[in-house]
């Protein structure tokens, strides 16, 4: 996986030229796990794989972009990417990552149709590390084969974490979403957002939900929270991250993160308290 220099995500409607990275296809095993380290700000070019890919972040924050949307992968979580889906990956904070590549045959009915973030159990974390540290050509009936089977079983039974940011496809809505990704602090009322795309308020809210599966308010909350997670992983304080996301105080952002992410993922408790307003 080639690492390029840091660059902001454009949110463009179509990705640039997509490369096929063959690392996963050169090993005649149903499950292959590779270990990679990313410096903060590293970014891959657009690429795809012939196998399902599981990206597991054990440190830092990974942000993956596809034509369909943005997925943020905090430490301790993983992202399933279907085969042949073009994507680019950016790292915030120094990231330790394990990439597992799995055949359709070994996944069976669990082959993913869409990208999704999952919670990583302690067993999945340990088995990914163990298989990554062993030989690529492991014995199918030996230790490597047993580890691979456990990895598949843990992936199939994992809990999905709903923190994706789907992008609308309609050109005017997509342009608005791209602008908001670049400037999450933009603040208008619903009538103002509707005016930006030249439709009524009711048409705007209806079309946005139809395109993304989320209300505009929920989509915007996710955008601002994911922006905050990204900025914190890149070293920004909660106070600074709150300001860049458009919140007036760290307390307001902290409360929103707790309400939205309480059953999914939260940064370490200390990172939410460092800049509390008293």
C-alpha positions as CSV (number, residue, x, y, z in Angstrom):
1,X,0.0,0.0,0.0
2,X,1.7,3.2,-1.2
3,X,1.7,6.1,1.2
4,X,1.4,9.6,-0.1
5,X,1.5,13.0,1.5
6,X,-1.3,14.4,3.5
7,X,-4.1,16.0,1.5
8,X,-7.7,17.0,2.4
9,X,-10.5,14.8,1.1
10,X,-12.2,16.5,-1.8
11,X,-15.5,14.5,-1.5
12,X,-15.5,14.4,-5.3
13,X,-18.3,12.6,-7.1
14,X,-16.0,10.2,-8.9
15,X,-12.6,8.9,-7.6
16,X,-9.5,9.4,-9.8
17,X,-7.8,6.4,-11.4
18,X,-8.1,3.3,-9.2
19,X,-5.2,0.9,-8.8
20,X,-5.4,-2.7,-8.0
21,X,-3.1,-3.6,-5.1
22,X,-2.2,-7.3,-5.4
23,X,-0.7,-8.1,-2.0
24,X,-3.8,-10.0,-0.9
25,X,-4.0,-12.0,-4.1
26,X,-0.5,-13.4,-4.2
27,X,-0.9,-15.7,-1.2
28,X,-2.9,-18.9,-1.8
29,X,-4.6,-18.8,1.6
30,X,-8.2,-17.9,2.4
31,X,-7.2,-15.4,5.1
32,X,-4.1,-13.3,5.0
33,X,-3.2,-10.6,7.6
34,X,-0.6,-7.9,7.1
35,X,0.7,-5.5,9.7
36,X,1.3,-1.8,8.7
37,X,2.3,1.3,10.5
38,X,1.2,4.8,9.3
39,X,2.6,8.1,10.2
40,X,0.1,10.8,11.1
41,X,-1.1,12.5,7.8
42,X,-0.3,9.5,5.6
43,X,-2.7,8.8,2.8
44,X,-3.0,6.0,0.2
45,X,-3.9,6.5,-3.4
46,X,-7.3,5.2,-4.7
47,X,-7.2,1.4,-4.9
48,X,-9.2,-1.7,-4.6
49,X,-8.8,-5.4,-3.9
50,X,-10.3,-8.6,-5.2
51,X,-11.0,-9.9,-1.7
52,X,-12.9,-8.5,1.2
53,X,-10.6,-6.4,3.3
54,X,-10.8,-5.9,7.1
55,X,-8.9,-2.8,8.4
56,X,-8.2,-3.0,12.1
57,X,-6.9,0.2,13.8
58,X,-5.0,-0.6,17.1
59,X,-3.8,3.0,17.5
60,X,-4.6,6.4,16.0
61,X,-7.6,7.0,13.7
62,X,-8.2,5.7,10.2
63,X,-10.5,7.5,7.8
64,X,-11.7,5.7,4.6
65,X,-13.4,7.4,1.7
66,X,-15.4,5.7,-1.0
67,X,-17.8,7.1,-3.6
68,X,-20.6,6.2,-1.2
69,X,-19.3,8.0,1.9
70,X,-16.8,8.3,4.7
71,X,-16.0,5.7,7.4
72,X,-14.0,6.6,10.5
73,X,-12.2,3.8,12.3
74,X,-11.2,4.6,15.9
75,X,-8.6,2.5,17.7
76,X,-10.1,-0.8,18.8
77,X,-12.5,-1.0,15.8
78,X,-12.3,-2.4,12.3
79,X,-13.8,-1.7,8.9
80,X,-15.1,-4.3,6.5
81,X,-14.6,-3.2,2.8
82,X,-16.3,-5.4,0.1
83,X,-14.1,-6.6,-2.8
84,X,-13.7,-4.3,-5.8
85,X,-14.8,-1.2,-3.9
86,X,-12.4,1.8,-4.8
87,X,-11.3,3.6,-1.7
88,X,-8.6,5.8,-0.2
89,X,-7.3,5.8,3.3
90,X,-5.9,8.5,5.5
91,X,-4.3,8.2,9.0
92,X,-4.6,10.7,11.9
93,X,-2.2,10.2,14.8
94,X,0.4,7.4,14.5
95,X,-1.6,4.4,13.4
96,X,-0.9,0.7,13.9
97,X,-3.1,-1.2,11.5
98,X,-3.7,-4.8,10.5
99,X,-5.3,-5.5,7.1
100,X,-6.9,-8.9,6.7
101,X,-7.9,-10.2,3.2
102,X,-10.6,-12.8,3.1
103,X,-12.0,-14.9,0.2
104,X,-15.7,-15.1,-0.6
105,X,-15.6,-18.8,0.0
106,X,-14.4,-18.5,3.6
107,X,-16.9,-15.8,4.4
108,X,-19.9,-17.6,2.8
109,X,-23.1,-15.7,3.4
110,X,-21.3,-13.2,5.6
111,X,-19.6,-11.6,2.5
112,X,-20.3,-7.8,3.0
113,X,-22.3,-5.9,0.5
114,X,-21.4,-2.5,1.9
115,X,-18.6,-1.0,4.1
116,X,-19.3,-1.2,7.8
117,X,-17.5,-0.6,11.0
118,X,-17.5,-3.4,13.6
119,X,-16.4,-3.7,17.2
120,X,-13.2,-5.7,17.7
121,X,-13.4,-8.3,20.4
122,X,-10.3,-9.1,22.5
123,X,-10.2,-12.5,20.7
124,X,-10.3,-11.0,17.2
125,X,-7.6,-8.5,18.2
126,X,-5.3,-11.3,19.5
127,X,-5.9,-13.6,16.5
128,X,-5.2,-10.8,14.0
129,X,-2.0,-10.0,15.7
130,X,-1.0,-13.7,15.9
131,X,-1.7,-14.4,12.2
132,X,0.1,-11.2,11.1
133,X,3.2,-12.3,13.0
134,X,3.4,-15.7,11.4
135,X,4.2,-16.9,7.9
136,X,2.0,-15.9,5.1
137,X,2.0,-19.5,3.8
138,X,0.8,-21.0,7.1
139,X,-0.3,-24.7,7.3
140,X,-4.1,-24.8,6.6
141,X,-4.5,-27.6,9.2
142,X,-2.0,-26.1,11.7
143,X,-1.9,-23.1,14.0
144,X,-2.3,-20.6,11.1
145,X,-5.3,-22.4,9.8
146,X,-6.9,-22.4,13.3
147,X,-6.2,-18.7,13.7
148,X,-7.7,-17.9,10.3
149,X,-10.9,-19.9,11.3
150,X,-11.2,-17.9,14.5
151,X,-10.8,-14.6,12.7
152,X,-13.6,-15.5,10.3
153,X,-15.9,-16.6,13.2
154,X,-15.2,-13.4,15.2
155,X,-15.9,-11.2,12.1
156,X,-19.1,-12.9,11.4
157,X,-20.4,-12.4,14.9
158,X,-19.1,-8.9,15.4
159,X,-21.4,-6.0,16.4
160,X,-21.8,-3.3,13.7
161,X,-21.0,0.3,14.9
162,X,-23.1,3.0,13.1
163,X,-20.7,5.9,12.6
164,X,-20.6,6.0,8.8
165,X,-21.1,9.3,7.0
166,X,-23.0,8.4,3.7
167,X,-22.7,10.9,0.9
168,X,-25.7,11.9,-1.2
169,X,-25.5,11.3,-5.0
170,X,-27.7,14.0,-6.3
171,X,-25.3,16.7,-7.7
172,X,-26.5,19.7,-5.7
173,X,-26.9,17.8,-2.4
174,X,-23.5,16.2,-3.0
175,X,-21.9,19.6,-3.5
176,X,-23.4,20.9,-0.3
177,X,-22.2,17.8,1.6
178,X,-18.7,18.3,0.2
179,X,-18.7,21.9,1.3
180,X,-19.8,20.8,4.8
181,X,-17.0,18.2,5.0
182,X,-14.5,20.9,4.2
183,X,-16.1,23.4,6.6
184,X,-18.0,21.5,9.3
185,X,-18.5,24.8,11.3
186,X,-20.9,26.2,8.6
187,X,-24.1,27.1,10.4
188,X,-27.4,27.8,8.7
189,X,-31.0,26.9,9.6
190,X,-32.9,24.4,7.5
191,X,-34.4,27.1,5.3
192,X,-30.8,28.4,4.7
193,X,-29.5,24.9,3.7
194,X,-32.5,24.3,1.4
195,X,-31.8,27.6,-0.3
196,X,-28.3,26.5,-1.0
197,X,-29.6,23.8,-3.2
198,X,-32.5,25.7,-4.6
199,X,-35.4,23.7,-3.1
200,X,-38.0,24.1,-0.4
201,X,-37.3,23.1,3.2
202,X,-39.6,20.0,3.0
203,X,-38.1,18.9,-0.3
204,X,-34.6,19.3,1.0
205,X,-35.2,17.2,4.2
206,X,-37.1,14.5,2.2
207,X,-34.4,14.2,-0.5
208,X,-31.5,14.2,1.9
209,X,-33.0,11.4,4.0
210,X,-33.8,9.4,0.8
211,X,-30.2,9.9,-0.5
212,X,-28.3,9.1,2.8
213,X,-30.7,7.2,5.0
214,X,-30.2,9.8,7.7
215,X,-32.0,13.0,8.6
216,X,-30.0,16.1,7.8
217,X,-29.7,16.9,11.5
218,X,-28.3,13.4,12.3
219,X,-26.0,13.5,9.3
220,X,-24.6,16.9,10.4
221,X,-24.1,15.6,14.0
222,X,-22.1,12.6,12.7
223,X,-20.0,14.9,10.5
224,X,-19.1,17.2,13.3
225,X,-18.4,14.3,15.7
226,X,-16.3,12.5,13.2
227,X,-14.4,15.7,12.4
228,X,-13.8,16.1,16.2
229,X,-12.4,12.5,16.5
230,X,-10.2,13.1,13.5
231,X,-8.8,16.4,14.9
232,X,-8.2,14.9,18.3
233,X,-6.3,12.0,16.8
234,X,-4.2,14.5,15.0
235,X,-3.3,16.2,18.3
236,X,-5.8,19.0,18.6
237,X,-7.3,19.7,22.0
238,X,-11.0,19.2,22.6
239,X,-11.5,23.0,22.9
240,X,-9.9,23.6,19.6
241,X,-11.7,20.7,18.0
242,X,-15.0,22.0,19.3
243,X,-14.4,25.4,17.8
244,X,-13.4,23.9,14.4
245,X,-16.6,21.8,14.4
246,X,-18.8,24.8,15.1
247,X,-19.6,24.2,18.8
248,X,-19.5,27.2,21.1
249,X,-18.0,25.2,24.0
250,X,-16.3,21.9,24.7
251,X,-19.2,21.0,27.0
252,X,-21.7,21.2,24.2
253,X,-19.6,19.0,22.0
254,X,-18.9,16.6,24.8
255,X,-22.6,16.2,25.6
256,X,-23.4,15.6,21.9
257,X,-20.6,12.9,21.7
258,X,-21.9,11.1,24.7
259,X,-25.5,11.1,23.5
260,X,-24.5,10.0,20.0
261,X,-21.7,7.6,20.7
262,X,-22.5,6.3,24.2
263,X,-23.4,2.8,22.8
264,X,-20.7,2.8,20.1
265,X,-17.4,4.5,20.6
266,X,-16.0,7.3,22.7
267,X,-12.5,8.7,23.0
268,X,-10.7,7.9,26.3
269,X,-12.5,9.6,29.2
270,X,-9.5,11.9,29.9
271,X,-9.6,13.4,26.4
272,X,-13.2,14.5,27.0
273,X,-12.4,16.1,30.3
274,X,-9.2,17.9,29.5
275,X,-10.8,21.1,28.2
276,X,-14.0,21.1,30.2
277,X,-15.6,24.5,30.9
278,X,-16.2,25.1,34.6
